[in-house]
């Protein structure tokens, strides 16, 4: 009888231990089950936003360069009005004014280009004023002085414009390269090459 009680007690202890092991195993098994981590979802930005960040190409048509005047008259009109002239440019414009005032623009330019060519030739003074004031060269110079000029006159404004053109070399004269000229009413015996007559002057190289 005592043996039976002990056997029953042992069986009860065994059952209790089995239940405990089973419960612990289930807990351990629960802990060993990996947790499924949901990956982050990458959503690309809309294509319109990406393209919108790229600057559009410049569709502006290139501007055409302004056309150069087709005539000497047009080039004279295009020169700066009331220009602040240097002393050199005043000497050049003065030579045009007194030597060729009233002549055509071609005639005025021919006179101007002689002054310019002389200053570059190495055979005359190297400045416009030096050329104009050189003794016995220009008949309008008296006592190394230039007569007064009517600076509001149309003739002076034309002379200034022609001086700017001659200085820049922006229009080719019919007598390009000439170093000498005289009034057509006289006939000096010069041993130089005649180029052409323009208005009231004959030009030579």
C-alpha positions as a Markdown table, in Angstrom:
| # | Residue | x | y | z |
|---|---|---|---|---|
| 1 | Unk | 0.0 | 0.0 | 0.0 |
| 2 | Unk | 2.8 | 2.3 | 0.9 |
| 3 | Unk | 4.6 | 1.4 | -2.3 |
| 4 | Unk | 1.5 | 2.4 | -4.3 |
| 5 | Unk | 1.3 | 5.8 | -2.7 |
| 6 | Unk | 5.0 | 6.5 | -3.5 |
| 7 | Unk | 4.5 | 5.3 | -7.1 |
| 8 | Unk | 1.6 | 7.7 | -7.5 |
| 9 | Unk | 3.6 | 10.5 | -6.1 |
| 10 | Unk | 6.5 | 9.8 | -8.5 |
| 11 | Unk | 4.2 | 9.7 | -11.4 |
| 12 | Unk | 2.7 | 13.1 | -10.3 |
| 13 | Unk | 6.1 | 14.6 | -10.0 |
| 14 | Unk | 7.1 | 13.3 | -13.5 |
| 15 | Unk | 4.0 | 14.7 | -15.1 |
| 16 | Unk | 4.6 | 18.1 | -13.4 |
| 17 | Unk | 8.2 | 18.2 | -14.7 |
| 18 | Unk | 7.1 | 17.1 | -18.2 |
| 19 | Unk | 4.5 | 19.9 | -18.3 |
| 20 | Unk | 7.2 | 22.4 | -17.1 |
| 21 | Unk | 9.6 | 21.2 | -19.8 |
| 22 | Unk | 7.0 | 21.4 | -22.4 |
| 23 | Unk | 6.0 | 25.0 | -21.4 |
| 24 | Unk | 9.7 | 26.1 | -21.3 |
| 25 | Unk | 10.4 | 24.5 | -24.7 |
| 26 | Unk | 7.4 | 26.3 | -26.2 |
| 27 | Unk | 8.7 | 29.6 | -24.7 |
| 28 | Unk | 12.2 | 28.9 | -26.0 |
| 29 | Unk | 10.8 | 27.9 | -29.4 |
| 30 | Unk | 8.8 | 31.1 | -29.4 |
| 31 | Unk | 11.9 | 33.1 | -28.8 |
| 32 | Unk | 13.8 | 31.3 | -31.5 |
| 33 | Unk | 11.2 | 32.1 | -34.2 |
| 34 | Unk | 12.8 | 34.9 | -36.3 |
| 35 | Unk | 10.8 | 38.2 | -36.5 |
| 36 | Unk | 9.9 | 39.2 | -40.0 |
| 37 | Unk | 11.1 | 42.7 | -40.6 |
| 38 | Unk | 9.2 | 44.5 | -43.4 |
| 39 | Unk | 11.8 | 46.1 | -45.7 |
| 40 | Unk | 11.6 | 49.9 | -46.3 |
| 41 | Unk | 9.8 | 50.7 | -49.6 |
| 42 | Unk | 11.7 | 53.2 | -51.9 |
| 43 | Unk | 9.4 | 55.3 | -53.9 |
| 44 | Unk | 11.2 | 57.2 | -56.7 |
| 45 | Unk | 10.3 | 60.9 | -57.2 |
| 46 | Unk | 8.0 | 61.6 | -60.1 |
| 47 | Unk | 9.8 | 61.9 | -63.4 |
| 48 | Unk | 8.2 | 65.4 | -64.0 |
| 49 | Unk | 10.0 | 66.8 | -60.9 |
| 50 | Unk | 13.4 | 65.4 | -62.0 |
| 51 | Unk | 13.0 | 66.9 | -65.5 |
| 52 | Unk | 11.7 | 70.1 | -64.1 |
| 53 | Unk | 15.0 | 70.7 | -62.4 |
| 54 | Unk | 16.9 | 70.8 | -65.7 |
| 55 | Unk | 16.9 | 74.3 | -67.2 |
| 56 | Unk | 15.4 | 74.6 | -70.6 |
| 57 | Unk | 17.7 | 75.4 | -73.4 |
| 58 | Unk | 17.9 | 79.1 | -74.5 |
| 59 | Unk | 15.5 | 79.5 | -77.4 |
| 60 | Unk | 16.4 | 83.1 | -77.9 |
| 61 | Unk | 17.5 | 83.8 | -81.5 |
| 62 | Unk | 21.0 | 85.4 | -81.8 |
| 63 | Unk | 20.9 | 89.1 | -82.4 |
| 64 | Unk | 22.2 | 90.2 | -85.8 |
| 65 | Unk | 25.0 | 92.7 | -85.8 |
| 66 | Unk | 24.0 | 96.2 | -86.9 |
| 67 | Unk | 24.7 | 96.7 | -90.5 |
| 68 | Unk | 27.5 | 99.0 | -91.5 |
| 69 | Unk | 26.6 | 102.2 | -93.4 |
| 70 | Unk | 26.7 | 101.5 | -97.1 |
| 71 | Unk | 27.7 | 105.1 | -98.1 |
| 72 | Unk | 30.2 | 107.7 | -96.8 |
| 73 | Unk | 27.2 | 110.0 | -96.2 |
| 74 | Unk | 25.7 | 107.3 | -93.9 |
| 75 | Unk | 29.0 | 106.8 | -92.1 |
| 76 | Unk | 29.3 | 110.5 | -91.5 |
| 77 | Unk | 25.7 | 110.6 | -90.0 |
| 78 | Unk | 26.7 | 107.6 | -87.8 |
| 79 | Unk | 29.6 | 109.4 | -86.1 |
| 80 | Unk | 29.3 | 110.7 | -82.6 |
| 81 | Unk | 27.8 | 114.2 | -82.4 |
| 82 | Unk | 29.4 | 116.8 | -80.2 |
| 83 | Unk | 32.4 | 114.5 | -79.6 |
| 84 | Unk | 35.0 | 115.6 | -77.0 |
| 85 | Unk | 37.9 | 116.0 | -79.4 |
| 86 | Unk | 41.5 | 115.7 | -78.3 |
| 87 | Unk | 44.0 | 118.4 | -79.5 |
| 88 | Unk | 45.2 | 116.0 | -82.2 |
| 89 | Unk | 41.7 | 115.4 | -83.6 |
| 90 | Unk | 41.1 | 119.2 | -83.5 |
| 91 | Unk | 44.2 | 119.7 | -85.7 |
| 92 | Unk | 43.0 | 117.1 | -88.1 |
| 93 | Unk | 39.4 | 118.4 | -88.3 |
| 94 | Unk | 40.8 | 122.0 | -88.7 |
| 95 | Unk | 42.9 | 120.9 | -91.7 |
| 96 | Unk | 39.7 | 119.4 | -93.3 |
| 97 | Unk | 37.7 | 122.5 | -92.4 |
| 98 | Unk | 40.0 | 125.1 | -93.9 |
| 99 | Unk | 41.4 | 123.0 | -96.9 |
| 100 | Unk | 38.2 | 121.3 | -98.1 |
| 101 | Unk | 35.2 | 123.0 | -96.5 |
| 102 | Unk | 32.4 | 123.1 | -99.1 |
| 103 | Unk | 33.8 | 120.2 | -101.1 |
| 104 | Unk | 32.2 | 116.8 | -101.3 |
| 105 | Unk | 32.7 | 114.3 | -98.5 |
| 106 | Unk | 35.1 | 112.4 | -100.8 |
| 107 | Unk | 37.1 | 115.5 | -101.2 |
| 108 | Unk | 37.2 | 116.2 | -97.5 |
| 109 | Unk | 38.2 | 112.6 | -96.7 |
| 110 | Unk | 41.0 | 112.7 | -99.3 |
| 111 | Unk | 42.5 | 115.8 | -97.6 |
| 112 | Unk | 42.2 | 114.1 | -94.2 |
| 113 | Unk | 43.9 | 111.0 | -95.3 |
| 114 | Unk | 46.9 | 112.9 | -96.5 |
| 115 | Unk | 47.4 | 114.3 | -92.9 |
| 116 | Unk | 47.0 | 110.7 | -91.5 |
| 117 | Unk | 49.4 | 109.2 | -94.0 |
| 118 | Unk | 52.0 | 111.9 | -93.4 |
| 119 | Unk | 51.9 | 111.2 | -89.6 |
| 120 | Unk | 52.7 | 107.5 | -90.3 |
| 121 | Unk | 55.2 | 107.9 | -93.1 |
| 122 | Unk | 58.4 | 108.6 | -91.1 |
| 123 | Unk | 59.1 | 111.5 | -93.5 |
| 124 | Unk | 56.9 | 114.1 | -91.7 |
| 125 | Unk | 56.1 | 114.8 | -88.1 |
| 126 | Unk | 54.5 | 111.9 | -86.2 |
| 127 | Unk | 51.4 | 113.7 | -84.9 |
| 128 | Unk | 48.5 | 115.4 | -86.7 |
| 129 | Unk | 49.3 | 118.7 | -85.1 |
| 130 | Unk | 52.9 | 118.4 | -86.1 |
| 131 | Unk | 51.9 | 117.7 | -89.7 |
| 132 | Unk | 49.4 | 120.6 | -89.8 |
| 133 | Unk | 51.7 | 123.1 | -88.2 |
| 134 | Unk | 54.8 | 122.2 | -90.1 |
| 135 | Unk | 56.1 | 125.4 | -91.7 |
| 136 | Unk | 55.2 | 126.1 | -95.3 |
| 137 | Unk | 52.8 | 123.1 | -95.7 |
| 138 | Unk | 49.3 | 124.4 | -95.2 |
| 139 | Unk | 48.4 | 127.9 | -96.5 |
| 140 | Unk | 45.8 | 128.5 | -93.8 |
| 141 | Unk | 48.4 | 128.4 | -91.0 |
| 142 | Unk | 49.7 | 131.9 | -90.3 |
| 143 | Unk | 52.3 | 132.5 | -87.6 |
| 144 | Unk | 51.9 | 128.9 | -86.3 |
| 145 | Unk | 48.3 | 129.6 | -85.5 |
| 146 | Unk | 45.0 | 128.3 | -86.9 |
| 147 | Unk | 42.2 | 130.8 | -87.7 |
| 148 | Unk | 39.0 | 130.8 | -85.6 |
| 149 | Unk | 36.4 | 128.2 | -86.4 |
| 150 | Unk | 32.6 | 128.5 | -86.4 |
| 151 | Unk | 32.1 | 125.5 | -84.3 |
| 152 | Unk | 28.3 | 125.5 | -84.6 |
| 153 | Unk | 28.5 | 125.4 | -88.4 |
| 154 | Unk | 27.5 | 122.5 | -90.5 |
| 155 | Unk | 31.0 | 122.6 | -92.1 |
| 156 | Unk | 32.7 | 122.1 | -88.7 |
| 157 | Unk | 30.4 | 119.2 | -87.8 |
| 158 | Unk | 31.2 | 117.5 | -91.1 |
| 159 | Unk | 34.9 | 118.1 | -90.7 |
| 160 | Unk | 34.8 | 116.5 | -87.2 |
| 161 | Unk | 32.9 | 113.4 | -88.6 |
| 162 | Unk | 35.4 | 113.1 | -91.5 |
| 163 | Unk | 38.3 | 113.4 | -89.1 |
| 164 | Unk | 36.9 | 110.5 | -87.0 |
| 165 | Unk | 36.5 | 108.4 | -90.1 |
| 166 | Unk | 40.0 | 109.2 | -91.5 |
| 167 | Unk | 41.6 | 108.5 | -88.1 |
| 168 | Unk | 39.8 | 105.1 | -87.8 |
| 169 | Unk | 40.4 | 104.2 | -91.4 |
| 170 | Unk | 36.8 | 103.1 | -91.6 |
| 171 | Unk | 36.3 | 104.3 | -95.2 |
| 172 | Unk | 38.8 | 104.0 | -98.0 |
| 173 | Unk | 39.7 | 107.2 | -99.9 |
| 174 | Unk | 40.0 | 107.3 | -103.7 |
| 175 | Unk | 43.5 | 108.7 | -103.1 |
| 176 | Unk | 44.6 | 106.2 | -100.4 |
| 177 | Unk | 48.4 | 106.5 | -99.8 |
| 178 | Unk | 48.7 | 110.1 | -101.0 |
| 179 | Unk | 51.2 | 112.3 | -99.2 |
| 180 | Unk | 50.8 | 115.5 | -101.2 |
| 181 | Unk | 48.1 | 117.6 | -102.8 |
| 182 | Unk | 47.6 | 121.1 | -104.2 |
| 183 | Unk | 44.8 | 123.2 | -105.5 |
| 184 | Unk | 43.8 | 122.4 | -109.0 |
| 185 | Unk | 44.2 | 126.1 | -110.0 |
| 186 | Unk | 48.0 | 125.8 | -109.7 |
| 187 | Unk | 50.5 | 123.7 | -111.5 |
| 188 | Unk | 53.7 | 123.0 | -109.5 |
| 189 | Unk | 56.4 | 120.9 | -111.0 |
| 190 | Unk | 56.6 | 118.1 | -108.6 |
| 191 | Unk | 58.5 | 114.9 | -109.3 |
| 192 | Unk | 55.9 | 112.7 | -107.6 |
| 193 | Unk | 53.3 | 110.2 | -108.8 |
| 194 | Unk | 49.9 | 111.7 | -109.6 |
| 195 | Unk | 47.0 | 109.7 | -108.2 |
| 196 | Unk | 43.8 | 111.5 | -108.9 |
| 197 | Unk | 41.9 | 114.8 | -108.8 |
| 198 | Unk | 39.1 | 115.0 | -106.3 |
| 199 | Unk | 37.0 | 118.1 | -106.4 |
| 200 | Unk | 39.4 | 121.1 | -106.2 |
| 201 | Unk | 42.6 | 119.3 | -105.3 |
| 202 | Unk | 45.0 | 117.0 | -107.1 |
| 203 | Unk | 46.7 | 114.3 | -105.1 |
| 204 | Unk | 50.1 | 112.6 | -105.4 |
| 205 | Unk | 52.1 | 109.8 | -103.8 |
